[in-house]
Amino acid sequence: MADQRPSPLACIPCRSRHVKCDARMPICTRCRTSNSDCRYVRSRRGLRNRSSPDPPPGHVDLLPDFTTWLNNTIDLDPEFLSLDPSIDVNGDAHSNPIPDLPPSPPAYTPSVAESEPLAHDGMIQLYYHHFHRSHPILLPRRSLASSLCQHIPAYITHIMRYIGSHYYPQPGFSEAFQASAYTALSAPNDGFKVQGLLLLAILEHSYGHEETARKLLKEAIQLACHLDMTSPTFARSHSRGSPILEESWRRTYWELVVVEGLISAFGGGPVLPSYKWINDEMQLPCDEKAYNFEQLKPPKPSATLSTLPDLDLHHISPFTYRILATQDLRAVLQVTQCLDPDTELQTETLDARLATSLMRLPSSLPEHDTATVDEMVFQTLMITYLSLIYLHHPHSTIRLASYHSTTNATLASSSSSTSTCTRLRTLQSLPLSAHIPHHDSPASNTHSQKLLRAADLLSNLATLPSTVLSRTPFFTCALAIAAVVHVAALAGGPPSSLAIKHEDATGVGKEQSLKARIELGVGALQVLGRAWPLARRVRGEMVDMYRGRC
């Protein structure tokens, strides 16, 4: 009699609907028909029997409730939004020192990805479930079981596992994946190495290793220029005939542009001159759904930065909006870093430009699904609000000296840490306008109100649908900047100009509103801290700063 036992593997959508799954890789028949997001988690039933051999060394046996935990989107628990004076944050802020980058990279292994379907790997599932949507440069998950998989170097899959392991709820779990991920440092120079260096730079930044992140990013940009990745012809000539791989190379280039702008903003360093490596003739990324579902269609006409003003902005991808927001951020940083003592006219021009970009941005919520918010649109909003903060702070009356003493005390208590939140240092170092008006003048009041409004909108991003944990690690820095502005406004700004003591029509005072936003930021950092060490450290510093000033 034929073996009629059920398949030990079924995708999550089929399990949730309690229907049969044919377990085809990478997309089962039902999910392909319904165009659902097909995800797999190994079942604990039917995989072993008494005669089954012991698992090989290094095998990760997933938790019984792994599927439930993987899809849990409840993040902002009420307890995280409380700043009870008795709360102990020392463990979050200063414990578990972050290991340094290995002094020399491990030996590179030239093997390609494993022949076993990567869709079975739990850590890679976590990578795609949480991280890929924030930085979508690698091949989409559907491509892992295609012929393209054989071209993926082993170190890329190691990096995916290393990133994914940060979302696994076990302290120290990711350490086992670190060494193999950094074999990318000694890999041959090609486009995949650019992807690996870029992802490692984002990881190092999420640990608070600013200098290492900058070094890895700089190496990735230099390698991309050396390989002529900045040329519009690179993607097609290295695509192996696959439009998906071609799109992946273009996305890698544009992700370098975005990440370089963010790290320059958060770290306080100068931005690289755009004329040296940003090519306005490079084709812009396609829509996220088309890429992830492998439904690419040739754009008509091809959208580039040089032709974009002539196109209907409603037909460009969310990734492109994110690129445009980064270009605006670069323009703001160039103004704030220039030596011109009078930048009021430039500030007004950029303020109008940023306001226009927000008006043109399409709705971030899909028409029929309010459970998620497009990550590219989310980051576009985040970057634009950051630009407004950097733009208006030098002209406002909100001085950030109100928290300097608290920050210095934090530094003294954690001298072993090399990166008390660089976001604090960045805002402190922003040049102040030589023509700041009197505290009660209309111009001063306008800049202060716009600064505070931008910080409000930035912190409000934590309340949007979808899980905070799956947001980009850079959201840590954005939340820190918003909290710094709110604490400075609460503790230092002149009440007459900001009306901090004024109560609105609902009877809720501005002071209480500021405190609520600070607590919201701390709660969101608590969630991000489940994955990223920098978020845990920054949260502790935010709580210390809040207690010291309020």
VOGU-3710 file (C-alpha; in Angstrom, 3 decimals, decimal comma):
1> madqrpspla> 0,000/0,000/0,000  1,341/3,406/-0,916  2,503/5,705/1,846  -0,375/8,152/2,448  1,231/10,116/5,246  0,739/13,894/4,924  3,634/16,044/3,816  5,657/17,307/6,784  5,973/20,686/5,075  3,157/23,148/4,407
11> cipcrsrhvk> 3,239/26,889/3,829  1,965/29,312/6,444  -1,013/30,666/4,406  -2,305/27,133/3,742  -1,882/26,193/7,397  -3,773/29,268/8,536  -6,645/28,423/6,178  -6,515/24,707/7,130  -6,271/23,566/3,529  -3,993/21,061/1,829
21> cdarmpictr> -0,675/22,352/0,568  1,366/20,653/-2,151  4,546/22,218/-0,639  5,967/23,169/-4,016  9,044/25,386/-3,887  9,345/28,289/-3,760  5,594/28,959/-4,185  2,893/26,373/-3,616  0,094/25,998/-6,166  -2,586/27,589/-3,967
31> crtsnsdcry> -0,481/30,665/-3,187  0,536/31,048/-6,824  -3,129/30,956/-7,827  -4,227/33,412/-5,138  -1,052/35,525/-5,434  -0,450/35,115/-1,698  2,835/35,611/0,148  3,945/31,976/0,405  6,229/31,295/3,391  7,502/28,029/4,797
41> vrsrrglrnr> 8,424/26,894/8,283  9,493/23,358/8,926  6,923/21,330/10,816  8,001/19,387/13,891  5,649/16,569/12,926  6,666/13,802/10,582  10,278/14,924/10,276  11,741/12,412/12,708  11,117/8,926/13,950  12,829/6,782/16,504
51> sspdpppghv> 15,357/5,560/13,990  16,201/9,031/12,702  19,815/10,016/13,223  20,783/12,822/15,553  20,827/16,268/13,983  24,169/17,358/12,590  26,307/19,805/14,569  25,142/23,371/14,216  21,600/22,360/13,285  19,006/24,835/14,545
61> dllpdfttwl> 15,861/23,148/15,834  13,134/25,764/15,632  10,761/26,417/18,507  7,378/24,639/18,486  5,542/27,941/18,267  7,914/29,367/15,673  5,136/30,006/13,148  3,035/31,944/15,646  6,023/33,973/16,815  7,202/34,625/13,256
71> nntidldpef> 3,907/36,231/12,267  3,253/38,123/15,484  2,861/41,842/14,747  1,911/43,131/18,200  4,821/45,317/19,261  3,838/48,371/21,259  2,789/46,781/24,506  1,433/49,313/27,033  4,201/48,479/29,512  6,804/49,673/27,028
81> lsldpsidvn> 5,256/53,132/26,925  5,683/53,729/30,651  8,542/55,746/32,079  8,089/54,750/35,687  10,980/56,282/37,711  11,618/52,889/39,262  12,317/51,251/35,902  15,806/49,796/35,566  17,331/50,472/32,164  20,981/49,839/32,959
91> gdahsnpipd> 20,822/46,365/31,516  19,425/47,647/28,234  21,755/50,583/27,941  25,194/49,368/28,879  25,289/45,581/29,284  26,418/42,986/26,773  29,263/44,884/25,086  29,215/44,591/21,322  32,004/42,406/19,939  34,518/44,153/17,721
101> lppsppaytp> 34,902/43,307/14,074  37,354/40,430/13,634  40,887/41,851/13,151  41,262/39,844/9,955  38,481/38,444/7,795  37,963/34,681/7,789  39,046/32,772/4,737  36,701/33,050/1,789  34,942/29,862/0,706  34,312/29,912/-3,059
111> svaeseplah> 31,371/27,525/-2,925  27,944/28,658/-4,055  24,707/28,402/-2,110  23,565/24,990/-0,932  21,641/22,762/-3,249  18,924/22,250/-0,606  16,175/24,821/-1,188  16,945/27,920/0,842  13,230/28,402/1,473  13,568/25,709/4,166
121> dgmiqlyyhh> 16,091/27,745/6,160  14,502/29,396/9,205  17,014/32,249/9,456  16,635/33,121/5,794  12,877/33,156/6,279  13,382/35,667/9,077  15,595/37,741/6,793  12,866/38,020/4,184  10,052/38,377/6,707  11,618/41,301/8,587
131> fhrshpillp> 14,654/42,817/6,856  14,359/42,398/3,086  11,431/44,786/2,738  13,530/47,557/4,341  16,589/47,056/2,123  15,370/45,035/-0,895  18,553/44,533/-2,893  19,066/40,758/-2,861  17,119/38,446/-5,126  13,469/38,067/-4,070
141> rrslasslcq> 12,584/34,976/-2,071  10,831/33,385/-5,029  14,152/33,243/-6,872  15,833/31,086/-4,255  14,553/27,868/-5,800  15,198/28,960/-9,375  18,309/28,532/-11,473  19,518/31,934/-10,228  20,190/30,402/-6,825  23,283/28,600/-8,127
151> hipayithim> 24,925/31,962/-8,821  24,518/33,246/-5,240  27,843/33,015/-3,369  27,784/31,184/-0,061  28,767/34,297/1,884  25,576/36,057/0,749  23,445/33,307/2,285  25,625/33,482/5,415  24,911/37,225/5,669  21,201/36,573/5,214
161> ryigshyypq> 21,277/34,032/8,044  23,284/36,392/10,249  20,781/39,205/9,742  17,818/36,874/10,189  19,244/35,463/13,410  18,904/38,893/15,059  15,125/38,459/14,962  15,251/35,114/16,740  14,137/35,569/20,386  17,190/34,116/22,086
171> pgfseafqas> 20,003/36,301/23,510  23,344/35,755/21,825  21,848/33,517/19,138  23,292/35,579/16,272  26,894/35,187/17,435  27,114/31,720/15,886  26,452/33,218/12,437  28,865/36,149/12,576  32,159/34,605/11,441  30,761/33,007/8,296
181> aytalsapnd> 29,015/36,252/7,326  32,275/38,180/7,378  33,917/35,853/4,863  32,522/38,423/2,433  35,468/40,670/3,289  37,895/38,331/1,540  35,599/37,400/-1,366  36,462/38,192/-5,001  35,563/41,646/-6,190  32,205/41,496/-7,939
191> gfkvqgllll> 28,669/42,813/-7,607  27,756/40,279/-4,943  30,596/41,533/-2,765  29,200/45,070/-3,087  25,874/43,727/-1,790  27,607/41,925/1,077  29,645/44,967/2,139  26,547/47,157/2,018  24,501/44,798/4,203  27,369/44,458/6,672
201> ailehsyghe> 27,653/48,263/6,844  23,975/48,480/7,806  24,540/45,782/10,438  27,565/47,527/11,924  25,585/50,754/12,134  22,797/48,925/13,962  25,389/47,877/16,549  26,626/51,442/16,998  29,956/50,794/15,243  29,945/54,032/13,282
211> etarkllkea> 33,507/53,992/11,994  33,336/50,368/10,901  30,044/51,040/9,116  31,570/54,003/7,301  34,606/51,962/6,303  32,511/49,110/4,912  30,223/51,522/3,061  33,158/53,408/1,589  34,698/50,140/0,411  31,376/49,113/-1,137
221> iqlachldmt> 31,082/52,431/-3,021  34,680/52,302/-4,215  34,244/48,733/-5,415  30,996/49,661/-7,187  32,811/52,491/-8,993  35,735/50,191/-9,844  33,354/47,603/-11,309  31,573/50,371/-13,264  28,389/49,573/-11,372  27,522/53,250/-11,706
231> sptfarshsr> 27,063/52,748/-15,444  23,532/52,073/-16,770  24,942/49,151/-18,791  26,329/47,210/-15,821  23,029/45,720/-14,653  22,115/44,237/-18,019  25,602/43,017/-18,916  25,844/41,139/-15,592  22,269/39,873/-15,476  22,952/36,421/-16,991
241> gspileeswr> 19,844/37,021/-19,069  17,619/37,400/-15,997  15,564/40,607/-15,594  15,318/39,840/-11,857  19,092/39,806/-11,408  19,343/42,907/-13,583  16,911/44,713/-11,293  18,830/43,466/-8,238  22,023/45,134/-9,500  20,204/48,431/-10,107
251> rtywelvvve> 18,678/48,288/-6,642  22,103/47,644/-5,136  23,460/50,808/-6,735  20,542/52,947/-5,570  20,694/51,430/-2,081  24,285/52,632/-1,856  22,998/56,151/-2,573  20,293/55,907/0,099  22,444/54,340/2,825  25,319/56,763/2,192
261> glisafgggp> 22,933/59,672/2,689  21,491/58,230/5,897  24,842/57,348/7,470  26,216/60,785/6,576  23,208/62,427/8,211  23,227/60,313/11,354  27,000/60,300/11,775  27,528/63,995/11,114  30,096/63,438/8,374  30,254/65,163/4,988
271> vlpsykwind> 28,221/63,714/2,123  30,115/62,447/-0,902  29,886/64,849/-3,861  27,089/63,505/-6,055  28,816/64,316/-9,347  31,534/61,781/-8,548  29,363/58,714/-8,360  25,610/59,379/-8,659  24,546/58,821/-12,269  21,347/60,636/-13,212
281> emqlpcdeka> 21,037/58,374/-16,268  20,713/55,178/-14,217  17,318/53,500/-14,559  15,300/53,792/-11,364  13,956/50,770/-9,427  10,677/49,131/-10,304  7,678/48,625/-8,027  8,205/46,400/-4,991  5,380/44,008/-5,785  6,586/43,534/-9,343
291> ynfeqlkppk> 10,079/42,722/-8,089  9,139/40,384/-5,245  6,575/38,498/-7,354  8,899/38,402/-10,391  6,453/40,262/-12,591  8,837/42,759/-14,158  7,762/44,703/-17,209  10,006/47,053/-19,190  9,202/50,618/-18,109  7,863/52,914/-20,831
301> psatlstlpd> 9,767/55,157/-20,924  12,693/54,253/-18,666  12,589/56,497/-15,621  15,863/58,151/-14,615  16,655/61,116/-12,393  17,345/63,208/-15,491  13,988/62,394/-17,124  11,926/62,251/-13,949  10,675/65,873/-14,053  9,049/65,095/-17,409
311> ldlhhispft> 7,220/62,019/-16,123  4,012/61,650/-14,182  5,182/61,304/-10,587  2,210/59,112/-9,738  3,698/56,300/-11,845  7,105/55,999/-10,185  7,897/53,313/-7,647  7,963/53,807/-3,863  11,701/52,994/-3,974  12,134/55,980/-6,301
321> yrilatqdlr> 10,331/58,273/-3,857  12,811/57,063/-1,243  15,707/57,960/-3,540  14,272/61,433/-4,151  13,852/61,947/-0,399  17,510/61,012/0,083  18,527/63,531/-2,571  16,587/66,181/-0,656  18,356/65,124/2,551  21,718/65,470/0,831
331> avlqvtqcld> 20,768/68,989/-0,292  19,782/69,925/3,270  23,048/68,563/4,679  25,046/70,540/2,146  23,288/73,739/3,244  23,728/73,074/6,970  27,402/72,192/6,457  28,244/75,200/4,290  30,135/78,218/5,620  27,657/80,808/4,342
341> pdtelqtetl> 26,421/82,712/7,433  23,070/83,599/5,821  21,199/80,575/4,495  17,651/81,810/5,059  16,802/81,952/1,351  18,190/78,467/0,736  16,265/77,236/3,763  12,992/78,636/2,443  13,611/77,043/-0,959  14,351/73,631/0,526
351> darlatslmr> 11,388/73,904/2,887  9,088/74,437/-0,105  10,755/71,533/-1,913  10,224/69,181/1,024  6,607/70,276/1,453  5,984/69,622/-2,239  7,507/66,149/-2,024  5,146/65,260/0,828  2,163/66,477/-1,185  3,173/64,343/-4,160
361> lpsslpehdt> 3,715/61,214/-2,108  0,910/58,701/-2,709  -1,027/57,202/0,156  1,104/54,781/2,159  -1,831/52,492/2,836  -3,055/49,969/0,263  -6,693/50,353/-0,697  -7,880/47,116/0,880  -5,237/46,287/3,457  -4,559/48,489/6,462
371> atvdemvfqt> -2,510/45,807/8,241  0,733/46,907/6,587  2,399/50,107/5,459  4,739/50,065/2,484  8,269/50,160/3,893  9,624/52,301/1,048  6,912/54,918/1,662  7,600/54,675/5,392  11,285/55,411/4,858  10,452/58,230/2,459
381> lmitylsliy> 8,428/59,882/5,210  11,141/59,193/7,781  13,862/60,739/5,608  11,744/63,779/4,724  10,897/64,511/8,363  14,596/64,156/9,226  15,410/66,659/6,487  12,942/69,138/7,974  14,529/68,742/11,418  18,047/69,313/10,086
391> lhhphstirl> 16,831/72,234/7,994  14,965/74,197/10,665  17,000/73,493/13,775  19,830/75,980/13,027  17,244/78,789/12,684  15,004/77,833/15,603  15,028/78,906/19,229  15,083/75,304/20,481  18,598/74,932/21,752  19,793/71,432/22,428
401> asyhsttnat> 22,175/72,483/25,200  19,382/71,579/27,610  20,443/67,952/27,604  24,232/68,315/27,327  24,866/67,698/31,010  22,745/64,583/31,004  24,518/63,266/27,923  27,905/63,929/29,495  26,832/62,053/32,620  25,776/59,135/30,465
411> lassssstst> 29,147/59,160/28,755  30,943/59,145/32,089  28,925/56,183/33,306  29,643/54,182/30,134  33,198/55,089/29,239  33,697/51,643/27,740  31,147/52,420/25,035  32,504/54,181/21,978  29,187/55,349/20,612  26,825/57,026/22,975
421> ctrlrtlqsl> 24,192/57,985/20,508  25,946/59,809/17,693  22,587/61,266/16,801  22,940/63,489/19,872  26,379/64,633/18,813  25,173/65,241/15,270  22,389/67,593/16,304  24,673/69,341/18,781  27,198/69,988/16,008  24,736/71,502/13,520
431> plsahiphhd> 25,825/75,079/12,749  23,565/77,786/14,095  22,388/80,572/11,844  24,329/83,801/12,311  21,067/85,683/12,034  18,798/83,884/14,484  15,943/86,284/15,198  14,793/87,308/18,633  13,018/84,546/20,554  9,593/86,132/20,141
441> spasnthsqk> 9,952/87,179/16,484  7,643/85,570/13,911  10,515/84,055/11,891  12,052/82,393/14,941  8,693/81,106/16,081  7,977/79,660/12,602  11,240/77,688/12,456  10,726/76,384/15,983  7,200/75,286/15,231  8,265/73,565/12,012
451> llraadllsn> 11,097/71,822/13,840  8,774/70,570/16,540  6,119/69,568/14,014  8,667/67,505/12,062  9,737/65,754/15,271  6,064/65,034/16,059  5,506/63,504/12,626  8,703/61,483/12,897  7,749/59,935/16,232  4,205/59,322/14,939
461> latlpstvls> 5,654/56,844/12,435  5,923/54,389/15,313  2,133/54,302/15,530  1,535/53,276/11,912  0,215/49,792/11,148  2,720/46,951/10,630  5,384/45,801/13,024  7,998/48,241/14,342  10,462/45,366/14,576  10,434/44,990/10,784
471> rtpfftcala> 11,306/48,623/10,172  14,773/49,571/8,985  17,440/49,589/11,733  17,980/53,250/10,850  14,633/53,976/12,503  16,559/53,773/15,793  18,459/56,951/14,929  15,357/58,716/13,668  13,494/58,008/16,905  16,462/59,246/18,908
481> iaavvhvaal> 16,542/62,544/17,003  12,813/63,082/17,522  13,164/62,376/21,248  16,080/64,804/21,539  14,016/67,594/19,973  11,050/66,845/22,238  13,163/66,793/25,393  14,897/70,029/24,391  11,531/71,685/23,724  10,168/70,404/27,022
491> aggppsslai> 13,140/71,477/29,099  14,655/74,497/27,424  12,587/76,370/24,825  10,952/79,655/25,842  7,337/78,954/26,793  6,097/82,108/25,067  7,306/81,011/21,638  6,329/77,340/21,795  3,295/77,675/24,013  4,401/74,605/25,964
501> khedatgvgk> 2,072/75,433/28,848  -0,878/76,101/26,567  -3,764/73,681/26,654  -5,625/72,835/23,469  -9,374/72,513/22,974  -9,384/69,000/24,429  -7,705/70,178/27,615  -4,474/68,286/26,921  -1,463/70,462/27,623  1,455/70,733/25,194
511> eqslkariel> 3,754/69,569/27,964  1,791/66,353/28,331  1,820/65,912/24,559  5,614/66,200/24,464  5,985/63,687/27,288  3,656/61,267/25,518  5,744/61,455/22,345  8,947/60,872/24,273  7,400/57,807/25,871  6,225/56,623/22,451
521> gvgalqvlgr> 9,771/56,855/21,116  11,141/54,963/24,116  8,531/52,255/23,596  9,399/51,877/19,922  13,103/51,685/20,802  12,230/48,906/23,253  10,757/46,937/20,344  13,691/47,618/18,000  16,011/46,636/20,828  14,804/43,059/20,548
531> awplarrvrg> 16,909/42,822/17,401  19,450/45,656/17,380  21,938/46,471/20,185  22,114/50,169/19,294  18,384/50,540/19,942  18,803/49,080/23,433  21,652/51,470/24,208  19,891/54,511/22,778  16,732/53,705/24,703  18,698/53,758/27,940
541> emvdmyrgrc> 20,225/57,115/27,037  16,827/58,544/26,140  15,392/57,466/29,504  18,399/58,953/31,347  18,043/62,197/29,418  14,307/62,354/30,062  14,722/61,801/33,799  17,514/64,350/34,019  15,462/67,112/32,458  11,852/66,426/33,466
//
